[in-house]
Amino acid sequence: MVTATRVAALLALAAVSFSYPTSADASRRSSLNGNLLIEDVTDIYLFPQLMQNYRNLIRIQMGATFAEGDGLFVFGNDSAVYGISLHRGDNVSPLGALQLPERGLTSVLRGASSVPGITVFTAPETLVDLMAGFDLGGASLGFRIGLANGGEGTEPDVGAITGKSQTAILLGIGYSVAGDFSLDLAFDASLGFGSEQPDANTTTSQFGANISLSARAYSKQDEQIRLGLLGAVGVNFDSSTTEVSNNDTSGSGFGMRLIAGLGPVYSIPKMNATVSAYALVGIEFDSSDANVDTNGNESSEFTLTIPAIQMAAELSLTEWLIFRAGAGYNWRYASETDTNDTTESDTGGDFGWSVGLGLVVEEFNLDLGIENNWVTEGPDFLGGDGKLLGSLTASYSF
C-alpha cells in the first residue's frame, strides 16, 4: 500500500525538480556515470531484442526545454514486443542519449552514434523510431529503424534560392542468448545525407556512414557475481563535394575504432544493491583529405585509451528511495598530424563522477540525475550554482 508519507515525499521532490531546467541525458544511466554493465531500459536503443525485459512501459524523459527530451512506449506479449520512441532534438547522433559527451571512447556501446561528415547542416528532428523484439525460446531477436529529416530554405521573388537540408537513416539488428552465459549482440548502420546552397554559385553536398558491431556478455560466477564483458568495433567514412561556379572540390574521411572492457557485477540482496566496476582499453583512428584531387591536404588523428575505469553502485535506502552514484577515469594518448605533416601529441587523464536518486511508488518510477554543482556548491540561495537536476525521467509499467 502507498503511504501518505511516500506520496508526500514523491510530490515534494517532483515539485522541486520541475523548478529547474533539465538536460536530455538518460537520468538513471547518467546517475551511474554511464556504466554499461548495470542494465537499463536505454539498452534497447542499441539492443532492441531486450525490449522483452521492459514490455508494457511508458517513459517520458524531460529535456531542458519543451522541445527537448525523449518519449518511449513499449508494448506486447511473451512472444513479440514493439516500441516507438519520440526523440530529443540531437539526432545528428541518433543514439546520443546513450553516451555522456565527456566520456568519449568510454561510451563503448555507442552503436551507429553519428554521421561524422554531416556536421555543418541543420540537425534533423526524428520523424520515426520504431523497434520490434521477438522471443525465440532462450534467445531473442530485435530490429530498429530510425528516420530523421530537417532543413530550411528561402525562395525570393528575385535572386537565388538558398537553403540546407539533412536526412539521417538508422538501421539496427540485435540478437541475444540468455543463460549462465548471456550474450547481447548488435549491428548498426547509420547513413547521412546533407546539402547546402548558400548562394547562386555555391552548392555543397555531403554523405556519411557509420557501421559498428557491439557486444555485451555476462558469465555467471556464483549467485551474487557475474563477470561482464564489453566490446565494439566500428568504421565510419564520409565524403563531401563543393561546387563553386562549376569548379568541384571533393573531400573524404575515414575512421575506425576498437574497444574492449572487462569487470565484475555484484548483486547484494541484503541492500537490494548492484555494484559494478570495469576497465576499458580503446584505439581510435581518423583520417581526412580536404581535397582528394591534390596532395598536401591530408590529416590524421590517433587516440589510445589505456586504461579507462568505470565504477557505479545502486542501492535501495528504503522500499521507495534508491541512491545511485558512479565515477569514471580514463587515461589516453592522442596525436594529430596536420596537412603540413606536423605532429602534435598529448597525454592525460579525465575524471568524472555522478549522483542521482530514484523514487518508486508501486509501478511508477521517477529518476533524478543531480547536478554536480548543486552537490558541491549548494543551491543559489547559499551562493551555489542553483540548478538541482541534470535530468528527470518518469516511467510507469502497466
DONURO-660978 format. One line per 8 residues: number of its first residue (from 1); for each residue x, y, z of N, C-alpha, C. Coordinates in steps of 0.1 Angstrom, whole numbers, plus 5000, padded with zeros to 4 digits. Layout:
BEGIN
NUM) X,Y,Z,X,Y,Z,X,Y,Z; ...
This chain:
BEGIN
1) 5008,4988,5000,5000,5000,5000,5009,5012,5000; 5005,5023,4993,5012,5035,4992,5009,5044,5004; 5019,5047,5012,5016,5055,5024,5016,5070,5021; 5009,5078,5029,5008,5092,5027,5022,5098,5027; 5031,5093,5036,5045,5099,5037,5052,5097,5024; 5051,5085,5018,5058,5083,5005,5052,5092,4994; 5039,5093,4993,5033,5101,4983,5037,5116,4985; 5037,5121,4997,5041,5135,5000,5056,5137,4996
9) 5064,5128,5000,5079,5129,4996,5081,5129,4981; 5073,5121,4974,5075,5120,4960,5070,5133,4953; 5059,5138,4958,5053,5150,4952,5062,5162,4955; 5067,5162,4967,5076,5174,4971,5089,5174,4962; 5095,5162,4960,5107,5162,4952,5104,5165,4938; 5092,5160,4933,5089,5163,4919,5086,5177,4917; 5080,5184,4927,5078,5198,4925,5091,5206,4925; 5100,5202,4933,5113,5209,4933,5120,5206,4920
17) 5119,5194,4915,5126,5190,4902,5121,5199,4891; 5108,5201,4890,5103,5209,4879,5106,5224,4879; 5112,5228,4890,5116,5242,4892,5129,5245,4885; 5136,5235,4880,5149,5237,4875,5150,5231,4861; 5158,5237,4852,5159,5231,4838,5166,5218,4839; 5164,5210,4829,5170,5196,4828,5176,5195,4814; 5184,5185,4813,5191,5182,4800,5185,5169,4795; 5190,5164,4784,5184,5152,4777,5192,5139,4780
25) 5201,5139,4790,5208,5127,4794,5198,5117,4800; 5201,5104,4797,5192,5094,4804,5195,5095,4819; 5184,5097,4827,5186,5100,4841,5193,5089,4849; 5188,5077,4848,5193,5066,4856,5207,5063,4852; 5210,5061,4839,5223,5058,4835,5233,5069,4837; 5229,5081,4835,5238,5092,4838,5242,5093,4852; 5232,5090,4861,5235,5090,4875,5245,5079,4879; 5246,5069,4871,5256,5058,4873,5268,5060,4864
33) 5270,5073,4860,5282,5077,4852,5283,5069,4839; 5272,5066,4833,5273,5059,4821,5277,5044,4821; 5276,5038,4833,5280,5024,4835,5272,5015,4826; 5278,5007,4818,5271,4999,4808,5269,4984,4813; 5275,4980,4824,5272,4967,4829,5260,4966,4838; 5255,4977,4843,5243,4977,4850,5232,4980,4840; 5223,4970,4838,5213,4970,4827,5203,4982,4830; 5199,4988,4819,5190,4999,4819,5181,4999,4807
41) 5169,5005,4808,5160,5005,4797,5165,5011,4784; 5175,5020,4786,5181,5027,4774,5189,5017,4766; 5192,5005,4771,5199,4994,4763,5191,4991,4751; 5178,4993,4751,5170,4988,4739,5173,4996,4727; 5179,5009,4728,5182,5016,4716,5193,5010,4708; 5202,5003,4715,5212,4995,4709,5209,4980,4707; 5202,4975,4717,5198,4961,4717,5183,4960,4717; 5176,4962,4706,5161,4962,4706,5156,4949,4710
49) 5163,4938,4709,5158,4925,4713,5156,4924,4728; 5161,4933,4736,5159,4933,4750,5146,4940,4755; 5138,4944,4745,5125,4951,4749,5116,4941,4757; 5118,4928,4755,5110,4919,4763,5112,4921,4778; 5123,4926,4783,5125,4929,4797,5118,4941,4802; 5113,4949,4792,5107,4962,4796,5093,4964,4790; 5087,4953,4786,5074,4955,4779,5063,4961,4788; 5054,4967,4781,5043,4974,4787,5048,4985,4797
57) 5055,4994,4790,5061,5005,4797,5059,5018,4790; 5056,5029,4797,5057,5042,4791,5066,5051,4799; 5075,5058,4792,5086,5065,4798,5088,5079,4792; 5088,5089,4800,5090,5103,4795,5102,5109,4801; 5111,5113,4793,5123,5120,4798,5122,5135,4794; 5123,5143,4805,5122,5157,4803,5135,5164,4799; 5135,5172,4789,5147,5179,4785,5147,5193,4791; 5157,5201,4786,5159,5215,4792,5148,5224,4787
65) 5141,5221,4776,5130,5230,4771,5119,5220,4767; 5107,5226,4763,5096,5218,4759,5099,5210,4746; 5109,5215,4739,5113,5208,4726,5124,5198,4727; 5128,5195,4739,5139,5186,4741,5134,5175,4751; 5139,5163,4749,5135,5152,4758,5134,5139,4750; 5126,5130,4756,5125,5117,4750,5112,5110,4755; 5106,5103,4746,5094,5095,4749,5095,5081,4744; 5091,5071,4752,5092,5057,4749,5080,5050,4753
73) 5074,5042,4744,5063,5034,4747,5066,5020,4742; 5066,5010,4751,5069,4996,4747,5057,4988,4751; 5052,4979,4742,5040,4971,4745,5042,4958,4738; 5035,4948,4742,5035,4935,4736,5031,4923,4746; 5035,4911,4742,5033,4899,4750,5045,4891,4751; 5044,4878,4755,5055,4870,4757,5063,4866,4745; 5056,4867,4733,5063,4863,4721,5068,4875,4713; 5062,4886,4713,5066,4898,4705,5063,4911,4712
81) 5073,4920,4711,5072,4933,4718,5076,4943,4707; 5069,4955,4708,5071,4966,4699,5073,4979,4707; 5081,4987,4701,5084,5000,4707,5084,5012,4697; 5079,5023,4702,5080,5035,4694,5086,5046,4703; 5095,5054,4698,5102,5064,4705,5101,5077,4698; 5099,5088,4706,5099,5101,4701,5111,5108,4707; 5119,5114,4699,5133,5118,4703,5134,5133,4706; 5145,5135,4713,5150,5148,4716,5155,5154,4702
89) 5160,5167,4702,5165,5173,4690,5179,5172,4688; 5186,5160,4691,5200,5159,4689,5203,5148,4679; 5195,5147,4669,5195,5134,4661,5205,5135,4650; 5215,5144,4650,5227,5142,4642,5233,5129,4648; 5231,5127,4661,5236,5115,4668,5223,5108,4673; 5218,5098,4666,5205,5092,4670,5206,5085,4683; 5218,5080,4687,5220,5073,4700,5227,5083,4710; 5226,5096,4708,5233,5105,4716,5230,5104,4731
97) 5217,5100,4734,5213,5100,4748,5220,5088,4755; 5225,5079,4748,5232,5067,4755,5246,5070,4759; 5251,5081,4755,5265,5084,4759,5266,5098,4765; 5274,5099,4775,5277,5112,4781,5288,5118,4772; 5287,5131,4767,5297,5136,4758,5311,5136,4764; 5313,5138,4777,5326,5139,4782,5333,5125,4783; 5325,5115,4782,5331,5101,4783,5339,5097,4771; 5336,5102,4759,5343,5099,4747,5344,5084,4744
105) 5356,5079,4743,5357,5065,4739,5351,5055,4750; 5350,5060,4762,5345,5051,4772,5330,5047,4770; 5323,5054,4761,5310,5050,4758,5311,5039,4747; 5313,5027,4752,5317,5016,4743,5305,5013,4733; 5294,5011,4739,5283,5006,4731,5275,5017,4724; 5282,5026,4717,5275,5037,4711,5269,5034,4698; 5271,5023,4693,5264,5019,4680,5267,5028,4669; 5257,5030,4661,5258,5039,4649,5255,5053,4655
113) 5264,5059,4662,5261,5070,4671,5260,5083,4662; 5268,5085,4652,5267,5097,4645,5272,5095,4631; 5268,5105,4623,5273,5106,4609,5284,5116,4608; 5296,5113,4608,5307,5123,4610,5308,5133,4600; 5304,5130,4587,5306,5140,4577,5295,5151,4577; 5284,5147,4583,5272,5156,4583,5272,5165,4595; 5279,5176,4595,5281,5183,4607,5277,5198,4606; 5277,5203,4594,5275,5217,4591,5261,5221,4588
121) 5252,5211,4587,5239,5214,4583,5229,5213,4594; 5216,5216,4591,5206,5216,4602,5205,5202,4608; 5205,5202,4622,5203,5189,4629,5189,5184,4627; 5187,5173,4621,5173,5168,4618,5165,5164,4630; 5153,5166,4630,5144,5160,4640,5140,5146,4636; 5138,5138,4646,5134,5124,4644,5120,5124,4639; 5117,5118,4628,5103,5116,4624,5097,5103,4629; 5105,5092,4629,5101,5080,4634,5112,5071,4639
129) 5110,5064,4650,5120,5055,4656,5112,5043,4661; 5112,5032,4653,5104,5020,4656,5113,5008,4659; 5109,5000,4669,5116,4988,4673,5107,4976,4675; 5112,4964,4673,5105,4952,4675,5114,4941,4680; 5109,4934,4690,5117,4923,4696,5109,4910,4696; 5115,4899,4694,5108,4886,4693,5115,4875,4702; 5107,4868,4710,5112,4858,4718,5114,4845,4710; 5126,4839,4710,5129,4827,4702,5130,4815,4711
137) 5127,4816,4724,5129,4805,4733,5143,4803,4737; 5147,4810,4748,5161,4810,4752,5170,4820,4745; 5164,4826,4734,5171,4837,4727,5161,4847,4722; 5166,4858,4717,5157,4869,4713,5163,4876,4701; 5155,4882,4692,5159,4889,4680,5152,4902,4680; 5159,4913,4676,5153,4926,4676,5157,4934,4664; 5149,4944,4661,5151,4953,4649,5148,4967,4653; 5155,4977,4647,5152,4991,4649,5154,4998,4636
145) 5146,5008,4634,5147,5017,4622,5144,5031,4627; 5152,5040,4624,5150,5054,4627,5152,5063,4615; 5144,5073,4613,5144,5082,4602,5144,5096,4607; 5153,5105,4603,5153,5119,4607,5155,5128,4595; 5148,5139,4595,5150,5149,4584,5147,5163,4588; 5155,5172,4583,5153,5186,4587,5159,5195,4576; 5155,5207,4576,5160,5216,4566,5154,5230,4567; 5159,5239,4559,5153,5252,4558,5157,5258,4545
153) 5149,5268,4540,5153,5274,4527,5145,5287,4524; 5150,5294,4514,5144,5307,4511,5143,5307,4496; 5131,5311,4491,5128,5312,4477,5123,5327,4474; 5132,5336,4472,5128,5350,4469,5122,5352,4455; 5114,5362,4454,5108,5366,4440,5120,5369,4431; 5130,5375,4436,5142,5379,4427,5154,5374,4435; 5163,5367,4428,5175,5362,4434,5175,5347,4435; 5186,5343,4441,5189,5328,4441,5181,5321,4452
161) 5177,5309,4450,5172,5301,4460,5183,5296,4469; 5181,5297,4482,5191,5292,4492,5185,5283,4502; 5193,5275,4508,5188,5266,4518,5197,5255,4522; 5193,5246,4531,5201,5235,4535,5192,5224,4541; 5196,5212,4540,5188,5201,4545,5197,5189,4549; 5191,5180,4557,5198,5168,4561,5188,5157,4564; 5192,5145,4560,5185,5133,4563,5194,5122,4569; 5189,5116,4579,5197,5105,4585,5188,5093,4586
169) 5194,5081,4584,5187,5068,4585,5195,5059,4594; 5188,5053,4603,5195,5044,4613,5188,5030,4612; 5197,5020,4610,5192,5006,4609,5199,4998,4619; 5192,4990,4627,5199,4982,4637,5192,4968,4638; 5200,4958,4641,5195,4944,4644,5203,4939,4655; 5196,4932,4664,5203,4926,4676,5198,4912,4679; 5207,4904,4685,5204,4890,4689,5210,4888,4703; 5202,4881,4711,5207,4878,4725,5204,4864,4728
177) 5213,4858,4737,5212,4845,4742,5212,4846,4757; 5202,4840,4764,5202,4840,4779,5207,4827,4785; 5210,4828,4798,5216,4816,4805,5227,4820,4814; 5234,4810,4820,5245,4813,4828,5256,4822,4821; 5257,4820,4808,5265,4828,4799,5255,4835,4790; 5253,4848,4792,5244,4855,4783,5252,4865,4774; 5246,4867,4762,5253,4875,4752,5243,4884,4745; 5247,4897,4744,5239,4906,4736,5248,4911,4724
185) 5243,4910,4712,5250,4914,4700,5241,4925,4693; 5248,4934,4687,5241,4944,4679,5249,4948,4667; 5243,4949,4655,5249,4955,4643,5241,4968,4640; 5248,4979,4638,5241,4991,4635,5248,4998,4623; 5240,5005,4615,5244,5013,4604,5236,5025,4603; 5243,5037,4603,5236,5049,4601,5242,5056,4588; 5233,5062,4581,5236,5069,4568,5231,5083,4569; 5239,5092,4565,5235,5106,4565,5237,5113,4552
193) 5228,5122,4548,5229,5129,4535,5226,5144,4538; 5234,5153,4533,5232,5167,4536,5235,5175,4523; 5229,5187,4522,5232,5196,4511,5230,5210,4516; 5237,5219,4510,5236,5233,4513,5238,5242,4501; 5230,5252,4499,5232,5261,4488,5231,5275,4494; 5243,5281,4498,5243,5294,4504,5240,5306,4494; 5244,5304,4482,5241,5314,4472,5240,5307,4458; 5238,5315,4448,5235,5310,4434,5247,5302,4428
201) 5259,5305,4433,5271,5299,4427,5277,5288,4434; 5272,5285,4446,5278,5275,4455,5269,5264,4460; 5273,5252,4458,5265,5241,4463,5274,5231,4470; 5270,5227,4482,5278,5217,4489,5269,5205,4493; 5275,5193,4491,5267,5181,4495,5277,5172,4502; 5271,5164,4512,5279,5155,4520,5271,5142,4522; 5280,5131,4523,5274,5118,4527,5283,5112,4537; 5277,5106,4547,5285,5099,4558,5278,5086,4562
209) 5286,5077,4566,5281,5064,4571,5289,5059,4583; 5282,5053,4592,5289,5047,4604,5283,5033,4606; 5292,5023,4607,5289,5009,4608,5296,5003,4620; 5289,4996,4629,5295,4991,4641,5289,4978,4645; 5297,4970,4652,5293,4957,4658,5296,4958,4673; 5286,4957,4681,5288,4959,4696,5284,4946,4703; 5290,4944,4714,5287,4931,4722,5288,4934,4737; 5279,4928,4744,5280,4928,4759,5276,4914,4764
217) 5284,4908,4773,5282,4894,4777,5284,4894,4793; 5277,4884,4799,5278,4882,4813,5281,4867,4815; 5291,4864,4823,5293,4850,4827,5291,4849,4842; 5281,4840,4846,5277,4839,4860,5288,4831,4867; 5293,4837,4878,5304,4831,4886,5298,4824,4898; 5288,4830,4905,5280,4824,4916,5267,4832,4917; 5260,4830,4928,5247,4836,4929,5247,4851,4929; 5259,4857,4933,5260,4871,4935,5269,4878,4925
225) 5277,4871,4918,5287,4877,4910,5286,4873,4895; 5286,4882,4886,5287,4880,4872,5299,4887,4866; 5306,4881,4857,5317,4888,4851,5312,4893,4838; 5313,4907,4836,5308,4913,4824,5319,4916,4814; 5316,4915,4801,5325,4918,4790,5318,4928,4781; 5326,4938,4776,5321,4948,4766,5330,4948,4754; 5325,4951,4743,5333,4952,4731,5326,4959,4720; 5334,4966,4711,5328,4973,4700,5339,4975,4689
233) 5335,4973,4677,5344,4976,4666,5335,4983,4655; 5341,4994,4650,5333,5001,4640,5342,5009,4631; 5336,5013,4619,5342,5021,4609,5333,5032,4605; 5338,5043,4601,5330,5054,4595,5337,5060,4584; 5329,5065,4574,5335,5072,4563,5326,5083,4558; 5331,5093,4552,5323,5104,4547,5329,5110,4534; 5321,5117,4527,5326,5124,4515,5319,5137,4514; 5325,5146,4507,5319,5159,4505,5323,5165,4492
241) 5314,5172,4486,5317,5179,4473,5312,5193,4473; 5320,5202,4470,5316,5217,4470,5319,5222,4456; 5308,5227,4450,5309,5232,4436,5307,5247,4437; 5317,5254,4432,5317,5269,4431,5319,5273,4417; 5309,5279,4411,5310,5283,4397,5315,5272,4388; 5309,5260,4389,5312,5248,4381,5326,5242,4384; 5333,5247,4394,5345,5240,4398,5343,5232,4411; 5346,5219,4410,5343,5209,4421,5355,5207,4429
249) 5353,5206,4442,5363,5202,4452,5357,5191,4460; 5364,5180,4461,5359,5168,4468,5368,5164,4479; 5362,5161,4491,5370,5157,4502,5365,5143,4507; 5373,5137,4516,5368,5124,4521,5374,5122,4535; 5368,5113,4543,5373,5110,4556,5370,5095,4559; 5379,5090,4568,5377,5076,4572,5381,5074,4587; 5374,5066,4594,5378,5063,4608,5375,5049,4612; 5382,5044,4622,5379,5031,4628,5382,5031,4643
257) 5375,5022,4650,5377,5021,4665,5376,5007,4669; 5382,5004,4680,5382,4991,4686,5383,4993,4701; 5373,4987,4708,5372,4990,4723,5368,4977,4729; 5374,4974,4741,5371,4962,4749,5371,4965,4764; 5363,4958,4771,5362,4960,4786,5359,4948,4793; 5362,4948,4806,5360,4936,4815,5359,4940,4829; 5349,4934,4836,5348,4937,4851,5336,4930,4857; 5336,4929,4870,5325,4922,4877,5313,4930,4880
265) 5302,4924,4882,5289,4930,4886,5284,4922,4898; 5283,4929,4910,5278,4922,4922,5264,4926,4925; 5256,4915,4928,5243,4917,4933,5242,4914,4948; 5237,4924,4956,5238,4923,4971,5223,4923,4976; 5217,4911,4978,5203,4911,4981,5200,4918,4994; 5209,4918,5004,5206,4924,5017,5202,4939,5016; 5209,4946,5007,5206,4960,5004,5198,4962,4991; 5194,4951,4985,5188,4953,4971,5197,4962,4963
273) 5210,4958,4962,5220,4967,4956,5227,4960,4945; 5232,4968,4936,5241,4964,4924,5253,4972,4924; 5265,4966,4923,5277,4973,4923,5285,4968,4911; 5291,4977,4903,5298,4972,4891,5311,4981,4889; 5321,4974,4884,5334,4982,4881,5340,4974,4869; 5345,4982,4860,5352,4975,4848,5363,4984,4842; 5372,4978,4835,5383,4985,4829,5381,4984,4813; 5385,4995,4806,5384,4995,4792,5397,4999,4785
281) 5399,4993,4774,5410,4998,4765,5404,5001,4751; 5410,5011,4745,5404,5015,4732,5414,5021,4723; 5412,5019,4710,5420,5025,4699,5411,5032,4689; 5414,5044,4686,5406,5051,4676,5415,5058,4666; 5412,5057,4653,5420,5064,4643,5410,5071,4633; 5414,5083,4629,5406,5091,4620,5415,5098,4610; 5412,5098,4597,5419,5105,4587,5410,5113,4578; 5415,5123,4572,5407,5131,4563,5416,5137,4552
289) 5409,5140,4541,5416,5146,4530,5407,5157,4524; 5411,5169,4526,5402,5180,4523,5400,5182,4508; 5410,5177,4500,5408,5178,4485,5415,5166,4480; 5408,5156,4475,5413,5143,4470,5421,5145,4457; 5419,5156,4450,5425,5158,4437,5439,5164,4438; 5443,5169,4450,5456,5175,4451,5463,5169,4463; 5476,5170,4464,5484,5165,4475,5485,5175,4486; 5489,5171,4498,5491,5181,4509,5479,5185,4517
297) 5468,5178,4515,5456,5181,4523,5452,5171,4533; 5461,5161,4535,5457,5150,4544,5460,5154,4559; 5452,5149,4568,5455,5150,4582,5449,5137,4589; 5454,5134,4601,5450,5122,4608,5451,5124,4623; 5443,5116,4630,5443,5116,4645,5443,5102,4650; 5450,5100,4661,5451,5087,4667,5450,5088,4682; 5441,5080,4688,5439,5081,4702,5440,5067,4708; 5447,5065,4719,5448,5053,4726,5444,5055,4740
305) 5433,5048,4744,5428,5049,4758,5432,5036,4765; 5441,5038,4775,5445,5026,4783,5451,5031,4796; 5443,5028,4807,5430,5022,4807,5419,5033,4809; 5407,5029,4808,5396,5037,4813,5389,5028,4824; 5385,5034,4835,5379,5027,4846,5365,5033,4849; 5355,5024,4850,5342,5028,4854,5337,5021,4866; 5331,5028,4876,5325,5021,4887,5312,5028,4891; 5303,5020,4896,5290,5026,4899,5283,5017,4909
313) 5274,5022,4917,5266,5015,4927,5252,5020,4927; 5242,5011,4929,5228,5015,4931,5223,5007,4942; 5217,5013,4952,5212,5006,4964,5199,5012,4969; 5190,5004,4974,5177,5008,4979,5179,5012,4994; 5177,5025,4997,5178,5030,5011,5165,5027,5018; 5154,5027,5012,5141,5023,5017,5134,5016,5006; 5122,5011,5008,5114,5005,4997,5110,5014,4986; 5111,5027,4989,5107,5037,4978,5118,5047,4974
321) 5130,5046,4981,5141,5055,4977,5153,5048,4973; 5159,5051,4962,5171,5045,4956,5182,5055,4955; 5194,5051,4959,5205,5060,4957,5214,5055,4947; 5220,5063,4938,5229,5059,4927,5241,5069,4927; 5252,5063,4924,5264,5071,4922,5274,5064,4913; 5283,5071,4906,5293,5065,4898,5305,5074,4896; 5316,5068,4892,5328,5076,4889,5335,5069,4877; 5343,5077,4870,5350,5072,4859,5363,5080,4856
329) 5373,5073,4851,5386,5079,4848,5391,5072,4836; 5397,5080,4827,5403,5074,4815,5416,5082,4812; 5427,5074,4810,5440,5079,4806,5441,5077,4791; 5446,5086,4784,5447,5085,4770,5460,5092,4764; 5464,5086,4753,5475,5093,4745,5468,5096,4732; 5470,5109,4727,5465,5113,4715,5475,5120,4706; 5475,5118,4693,5484,5125,4684,5476,5130,4672; 5480,5141,4666,5473,5146,4655,5484,5151,4645
337) 5483,5147,4632,5492,5151,4622,5484,5160,4612; 5488,5173,4610,5480,5182,4602,5485,5181,4587; 5480,5190,4579,5483,5190,4565,5497,5194,4562; 5504,5199,4571,5518,5202,4569,5528,5192,4575; 5522,5180,4577,5530,5169,4583,5536,5172,4597; 5530,5181,4604,5534,5184,4617,5525,5176,4627; 5532,5169,4636,5525,5160,4645,5526,5166,4659; 5514,5167,4665,5513,5171,4679,5507,5160,4687
345) 5512,5158,4700,5507,5148,4708,5505,5153,4722; 5496,5146,4730,5495,5149,4744,5490,5137,4751; 5492,5136,4764,5487,5126,4772,5481,5132,4784; 5471,5125,4790,5464,5130,4802,5452,5121,4805; 5446,5125,4816,5435,5117,4821,5423,5126,4824; 5411,5120,4824,5399,5127,4828,5392,5120,4839; 5387,5127,4848,5379,5121,4859,5366,5127,4860; 5356,5119,4863,5342,5125,4865,5334,5116,4874
353) 5324,5122,4881,5316,5115,4890,5301,5120,4888; 5292,5112,4893,5278,5115,4891,5270,5109,4903; 5258,5115,4905,5250,5110,4916,5235,5113,4913; 5226,5104,4918,5212,5106,4915,5204,5098,4924; 5191,5100,4923,5181,5093,4932,5170,5087,4923; 5164,5076,4928,5152,5070,4922,5141,5069,4932; 5129,5073,4928,5117,5073,4937,5108,5063,4931; 5103,5054,4939,5094,5043,4935,5081,5042,4943
361) 5070,5043,4936,5057,5041,4942,5050,5030,4933; 5050,5018,4938,5045,5006,4931,5051,5005,4917; 5043,5007,4907,5048,5006,4893,5053,5019,4887; 5053,5030,4895,5057,5043,4890,5071,5046,4895; 5080,5051,4886,5094,5054,4889,5097,5068,4885; 5104,5075,4893,5109,5089,4890,5124,5089,4892; 5132,5090,4881,5146,5090,4882,5152,5104,4881; 5160,5108,4890,5166,5121,4891,5181,5121,4890
369) 5187,5128,4880,5201,5129,4879,5205,5143,4884; 5212,5143,4896,5215,5155,4903,5228,5162,4897; 5227,5175,4896,5239,5183,4891,5250,5182,4900; 5262,5181,4895,5274,5181,4904,5276,5194,4912; 5273,5205,4905,5275,5218,4912,5265,5220,4924; 5253,5214,4922,5244,5215,4933,5249,5207,4946; 5256,5196,4943,5261,5188,4954,5272,5195,4961; 5282,5201,4953,5294,5206,4959,5293,5221,4963
377) 5284,5228,4956,5283,5243,4959,5270,5246,4966; 5260,5238,4965,5247,5241,4971,5238,5249,4962; 5225,5252,4966,5216,5260,4958,5220,5274,4958; 5213,5282,4949,5218,5296,4947,5216,5304,4959; 5206,5301,4968,5204,5310,4980,5215,5308,4990; 5224,5298,4988,5236,5296,4996,5249,5300,4988; 5247,5306,4977,5258,5311,4969,5263,5301,4958; 5255,5290,4956,5259,5280,4947,5254,5282,4933
385) 5255,5272,4925,5250,5273,4911,5235,5273,4910; 5229,5266,4919,5214,5267,4920,5206,5256,4912; 5212,5250,4902,5205,5240,4894,5205,5227,4901; 5194,5221,4904,5193,5208,4911,5195,5196,4902; 5188,5196,4891,5187,5184,4883,5194,5186,4869; 5202,5175,4865,5207,5174,4852,5197,5167,4843; 5188,5159,4848,5179,5151,4840,5168,5146,4849; 5156,5144,4844,5145,5139,4851,5137,5129,4842
393) 5134,5117,4846,5127,5108,4838,5116,5101,4846; 5104,5101,4841,5092,5094,4848,5088,5082,4839; 5086,5071,4846,5081,5059,4838,5071,5051,4846; 5063,5044,4839,5052,5036,4845,5050,5023,4838; 5051,5012,4845,5049,4999,4840,5034,4994,4842; 5028,4989,4832,5014,4985,4833,5012,4971,4828
